[in-house]
Amino acid sequence: METSRLDLMYKTQMMGELKSILLAVDGSDFSEGAIKEALLLSKACGIKLTMLYVQGLSDTFETGGLTFVETTNENFIDKYFDKIREKAAEENVELDVIVRRTSEAHKGIINEAYEQKSDIIIMGRRGMTGLKRLLMGSVTAKTLAYAPCKVLVVPKESSVKGENIMLATDGSEYSETATVEAISMAARCPLVKSFLAVSVVPSRENLPTAHVL
């Protein structure tokens, strides 16, 4: 994982001052992009990275006549952690690994963010599929909704370059924080080439009410 000092500096400028980073992983390939960006940001900021693995469904759920209890392959998890520790060592990043058990993964992530006083949570776009996804709902979406800090969602093979920023707003009070942060990011990072604001309305009839920045 080779990244120039200039790239690291720009990543730091774009995200602002970070003193505590929480990386949430689930053991799937969909966390790979998040792992890479979390390591690079931690390296750029010169801070320790805290990695959280929420150990899936520890309770028994019943739905539609089906009962499901998650089992964990401890050998797989150990190898998974070792792989990430090796990547952290390559980047000279201090890594703390935390494992939590909870029946609601997003609550485990949010509670840890409060405990760590995290400035940002970094996680993948999606992970669990099939029955697990049906029972758990969208962990990423729920984390975004209730997190006490910024959340960076990184798709599997993506990287944050800081060249193009798109802000989606519906004009509500809940969009104001996102608006301020997006504008600040664009102002901080010299790599930004374009800034696009998209106003979202529920139907064509509502276009006249579209929010204008």
N, C-alpha and C positions, 0 to 999 in steps of 0.2 A: 504494500500500500504506500505508494510514493506520492507525496504532496509537497509542493514548493512552499517556502516560507511566506511568499506573497499570497498564495491561495489561502493559507491558514489565517493570515492577517485579515483578509477580506471576509472570511467566514465569521471571524470574531466581530468585525465591525458590523456586519449585517445583523447578527443576532443580539448585539448589545452586550453589556457586561453580564457575565455568567459566573456565579460562584458555586453553584451546585447543579449538577446534571443527573437526571434519573433516566436510565435506559430500561425500558420495559420489553422483555422478550418472552416468547412462548415456546421456543424450541423448534419452530418451523422455519422453512427457508424464507418466509415472508418477513422475517426480522433482519435479514442480511443487510439491507440498505440502511436500516436504523442503526445497526451495530457500527457500520463503517462511519456514518456521520457523527455518531456519539463519540467515537474514538478520536476522530479528527478535531471535533470541537473541544474535547477535553485537552487534547495536545495543544491546540491553539491558545487555550485559556490558561494552560499550566495548572489544571486542577484535577483532583481525583474524580473518577467516574464511578457512580453507583449503579450496578446492574441488578434489576429485580426480575426474578422469575416467579410468576404466580402459579402455584401448583393447582391446576384445574379444579374440577368439580369434586369436592371432598364430601358433599352430601349426596343423598339419593334423591333423584328427581323422577317424578312420574308424569307422563303426558300421553294422552291417547292410548292408554293401556300399556305403554312402554316404560320400563324402569331402566335407568342408566346410572352407572357409577364409573367414574374415570379411574383408570389404573396408571401408574407412572413407572416407566422403565428406568430404574435408578442408574443402570450402567450407561444408558444413552445420555441421560442428563449430565453425568460426570464427564463424559467425553465431550459433550456440547460445551460445558463450562470450560474445560481444559483448552478447547479450540479457541474460545474467545479470550482466555487468559494469554494464550500465545500471541494473538493479534495485539492485545494491549501491550505486551512486553516489547513487541516489535516497534510500537509507536512510543515507547517509554511513558506509558500512561498507567498510573496507579489505579487498580480496579478492585472494588468491593463487590462481592456477590451476595445477594440476599434472596432467600427463598421464603415465600409466604403461602400459607394454605387458606383458601377462601372459596366459598361457593359462588361468589360474584367477583370476577376478575377485576373489573373496573374499580370496584371499591378498594381492592387490595392495592392497586396502583395509586389511587387518589390518597389513601391513608398514608402510604409510604412517602408520597410527595409532600404531604403536610409534615410528616415526621422529619424528613430530610431538609425541609425548607427549600425545596427545589425551585430553581428559577425556570427550568424547562424540563418537560417530559419528552423523550424521544422514543417513538415506537413505530412498528410497521403498520401498513394500511389494513391488512387482514391476516388471519392465521388459521384458526380452527375452522373446519368445514363440517358438512353433514349434520349429524345429530347434535354434536357439541355446539355448533354454531346456532342451531335452532333453539337450544336450551339457554345458551349464554347471551344470545342477542349480539349486537355489534359492540364489542369491548372498546374498540377505537372510538366509535361515535359517542358512547357513554362517557368515556374519559374526556373527550373534547367538551362535552356538555357540563361536566362537574369539576374539572381540574382547577386547582387553586393557582395555576401558573400557565405559562405558554406551553403549547403542545406542538411538537414538530412531528408530522406524520410522513414517513419516508417509504415510498413504494419499493418493492423488492430490489430492482436493479437501477434505482435512481440515485442521483447525487445532487447536492445543493450547490449550484454554481453562482447564484446571485445575479444573474444577467437579466432575467425577466420576472416581474412580479405582477400577479393579477389579484386584485381585491374584489371579492364578491360581497355586496351589501344589499340588505333589504330596507335600509333606512331606519331600522328599529334601534332602540337604545342598546341592544345586544351587539349591534354591528359597530358601535362607536369605538370600542376598544380595539377591534380588528383594524378599523380605519386608521386610527392613530398609530398603531404598531406598524402597519404596512407603509405608511408615509415615512415613518422614522427609519425603517429598514432601507427604503429607497434613498433617503437622505444620507444615511451612514455609509453605504457601500458604494465605492467608486466604480464597481463593475456593472452596476445596473444600467441596462441599455433601454429598457422600456418599462413603463408602469401603466397598467390597464385596470380601470375600475369598471366593474360590471354591476349594474343595478338590477336586482331580481324582483319580479312581480309575479303573482300567482296566475295571471291570465292576460291576454291581449287587451282586454277592456281596462286593465289597471295601468296600462303604459303611461297615461298622462300623470300618474302619481309616482312614477319612478323617481327614486331618490337621486338628487344631483349633488355631488360633492362641492 
